[in-house]
Amino acid sequence: MKLFRKFSSLLTLILTGCIGNMNPTGGNSAPNYPYFITTEPVVVKKITVPKGTKLVYEERMFLEGKQDKMMSEQRLIEIEFPAGQTINWGGVPITSINKFFNSEMRGYTVYAKFDELSEDKKTKFSELWQNCSNDLGITIKNTDDWSFNKQNIADVNDCSVLYQRYFKDDEKQQTYLNELYAALLKVDLK
């Protein structure tokens, strides 16, 4: 009996020590992804980005933080425009583009800054987008092109967590995304 008590006390101490030190986020800090800050306007993923744009890349062994040169576009996971600057994507000012986290999905999320969209520039597309959120998930055919190229855009995958293609049986969500995609295809940037 004494041996059982000692063993259970030891087990309790070990488990308490382990649980007490666990981080619920799965680690002690976020990865220090390699990134490059552009020193001049440059074309990335068929988008002309301004000087000062932050290009973030996939984790790589022995590469962390700021890099001295651009890396391969194949490893790009985020384009973040300089503070206070946006680019036009489908007639909407955007602040960043992030590749989908799920590597099996071909696409990215664009983040709008609707307070910079003037009334005279609003379209059915921008209004539908703004009604659900500022982030819009886009599936694409060619992963080398993140521009507003309607021939490359396969679909609108999601608009916030409110509308997602994942919920195929939810007619309301699918209808809204279909309307959003149809409005996207009608955007005329001339």
C-alpha positions in Angstrom: 0.0 0.0 0.0 2.9 2.4 0.8 4.4 1.7 -2.5 1.1 2.5 -4.3 0.8 5.8 -2.4 4.4 6.8 -3.3 3.9 5.9 -6.9 0.6 7.8 -7.2 2.1 10.8 -5.4 5.1 10.8 -7.8 2.7 10.4 -10.8 0.6 13.3 -9.6 3.7 15.5 -9.2 4.9 14.6 -12.7 1.6 15.2 -14.4 1.0 18.5 -12.5 4.4 19.7 -13.5 3.8 18.9 -17.2 0.3 20.4 -17.3 1.4 23.5 -15.5 4.0 24.2 -18.1 1.8 23.5 -21.2 1.1 26.4 -23.5 -2.5 26.1 -25.0 -1.4 27.7 -28.3 1.0 24.8 -28.9 4.3 26.6 -28.5 6.0 29.4 -26.7 6.0 31.8 -29.6 4.9 32.3 -33.2 7.3 31.1 -36.0 9.8 33.8 -37.1 9.0 33.4 -40.8 11.5 34.7 -43.3 10.4 37.9 -44.9 11.7 40.6 -47.3 10.8 44.3 -47.4 10.8 45.6 -51.0 13.2 48.4 -51.7 11.5 49.5 -54.9 8.2 48.7 -56.7 8.3 45.2 -58.0 6.0 42.6 -59.6 5.1 39.7 -57.3 2.5 37.1 -58.2 1.6 39.3 -61.2 0.8 42.3 -58.8 2.9 45.4 -58.8 3.6 46.1 -55.2 4.9 49.4 -53.8 8.3 50.0 -52.1 8.1 48.9 -48.4 5.9 45.9 -49.1 6.5 43.0 -46.7 6.8 39.6 -48.5 6.5 36.7 -46.0 7.6 33.2 -46.9 7.1 29.6 -45.7 9.3 28.4 -42.8 12.7 27.2 -44.0 15.4 25.6 -42.0 18.1 28.1 -41.0 16.2 31.1 -42.4 14.3 33.3 -40.0 13.3 37.0 -39.9 14.4 39.7 -42.3 16.2 38.5 -45.5 18.6 40.5 -47.7 16.9 39.4 -50.9 13.6 38.2 -52.3 13.0 34.5 -52.1 11.2 32.3 -54.6 7.5 33.3 -55.2 6.7 29.6 -54.9 7.4 29.9 -51.1 5.4 33.2 -50.7 2.6 33.0 -48.1 1.7 36.7 -47.6 2.0 40.1 -49.2 1.5 42.9 -46.7 1.4 46.4 -48.1 3.1 49.3 -46.2 1.1 50.9 -43.4 -1.3 53.5 -44.9 -1.0 52.1 -48.4 -3.4 49.9 -50.4 -3.6 48.5 -53.9 -6.7 48.1 -56.0 -8.0 44.5 -56.2 -11.2 44.2 -58.1 -12.0 47.9 -57.6 -11.5 47.5 -53.8 -8.5 48.9 -51.8 -6.8 46.0 -50.1 -4.1 45.9 -47.3 -2.8 42.3 -47.7 -3.1 39.0 -49.4 -2.5 35.7 -47.6 -2.2 32.3 -49.2 -4.6 29.7 -47.8 -3.2 27.8 -44.9 -4.5 24.5 -46.2 -1.9 23.5 -48.8 -4.5 21.3 -50.6 -6.5 24.4 -51.4 -5.4 26.6 -54.3 -6.1 30.2 -53.4 -5.7 33.1 -51.0 -7.6 35.6 -48.9 -7.7 39.3 -49.7 -8.2 41.9 -46.9 -10.2 45.0 -47.9 -10.0 48.5 -46.4 -13.5 49.7 -47.2 -13.1 53.1 -45.5 -10.9 54.0 -48.4 -13.5 53.1 -51.0 -15.3 56.2 -52.2 -19.0 56.1 -52.8 -18.6 56.7 -56.6 -16.3 53.6 -56.8 -18.7 51.2 -55.1 -20.0 48.2 -57.2 -22.4 45.4 -56.5 -19.3 43.2 -55.9 -17.8 45.6 -53.3 -21.1 46.0 -51.6 -21.7 42.3 -51.3 -18.2 41.8 -50.0 -18.5 44.6 -47.5 -21.8 43.2 -46.2 -20.2 40.0 -45.0 -16.7 41.0 -43.9 -13.4 42.6 -45.0 -11.8 39.2 -45.8 -12.6 37.3 -49.0 -11.3 33.8 -49.9 -10.6 33.2 -53.5 -9.8 29.9 -55.2 -7.6 30.1 -58.3 -6.4 28.0 -61.2 -2.8 29.3 -61.5 -1.1 29.7 -58.1 1.5 32.0 -59.7 -1.2 34.8 -60.2 -2.7 36.6 -57.2 -3.9 39.5 -59.3 -7.5 40.4 -60.1 -7.4 38.2 -63.2 -11.0 37.0 -63.7 -9.8 34.2 -66.0 -7.7 32.8 -63.2 -10.3 33.2 -60.4 -12.1 29.9 -60.1 -14.6 30.9 -57.3 -15.3 32.8 -54.2 -14.6 30.3 -51.5 -15.6 32.3 -48.4 -16.5 35.7 -47.1 -15.6 35.7 -43.4 -16.9 32.8 -41.4 -20.4 33.8 -42.3 -20.4 32.3 -45.8 -18.3 29.3 -46.8 -18.3 26.8 -49.6 -17.5 24.1 -47.1 -21.1 24.1 -46.0 -22.5 22.8 -49.3 -25.9 21.9 -47.8 -26.5 25.5 -46.6 -28.4 27.0 -49.4 -28.3 30.5 -48.0 -24.5 30.5 -47.9 -24.1 28.9 -51.3 -26.5 31.4 -52.9 -24.7 34.4 -51.3 -21.3 33.1 -52.5 -22.7 32.5 -56.0 -24.0 36.1 -56.1 -20.7 37.4 -54.9 -18.8 35.4 -57.6 -21.2 36.5 -60.3 -20.7 40.2 -59.2 -16.9 39.7 -59.2 -17.1 38.5 -62.8 -19.0 41.6 -63.8 -16.4 44.0 -62.4 -15.1 46.2 -65.2 -11.7 47.8 -64.3 -11.4 50.0 -67.5 
